[in-house]
């Protein structure tokens, strides 16, 4: 299946179902606010390395956490009872995202480029992204950030400065989202860590229903702005 070349001057995407078996859908375009909102609204996200053209992905199998169903292990509950835990929402979005970048660069490489940092800060400035940071005994322990559209949260990355830092941040996020009737945390790709906390694999069809429920509860019909095929 061909990978579509995006036009920099046109904010549009191919149908998400046209992604190849690995999930790659399109190449090119930009990280403008309008394009990012359109992408996430249709289950598409950018993921690429520094120096490469922007790659847009839409895996056919999705991995999500239902906020009310987050699993908290006995050891994590014990840890949180033993320590003073505090959480801050939107403490410093740019700093949280940069900490995620630094941790990934040091350990395994990262897709969080300078352009990505600018683009997601723009989403945050337009109230379309949030960050969560957790503190253990007054010390910054970890955090995460992601895109928030309607009642859907699209997780981007996490970091830990101390034991259980990112887990506590994810726990806090799930409580906040559940209280606000969010339908899902989109984890994009499977990891054992997220599966241990309640992540589940679902089909594209089920994922699309979550998108419609979270973004367009008044109508359950596609809203794609598509390229000609």
Secondary structure, 3 states (H helix, E strand, C coil): CCCEEECCCCCCECCHHHCCCCCEEEEECCCCHHHHHHHHHCCCEECCCCCCCCEEECCCEEEEECHHHCCCCHHHHHHHHHCCEEEEECCCHHHHHHHHHHHHHHHCCCCCCHHHHHHHHHHHHCCCEEEEEEEECCEEEEEEEEEEECCEEEEEEEEECCCCHHHHHHHHHHHHHHHCCCCEEECCCCCHHHHHCCCEEEEHHHHHHHHHHHHCCCCCCCCCCECCC
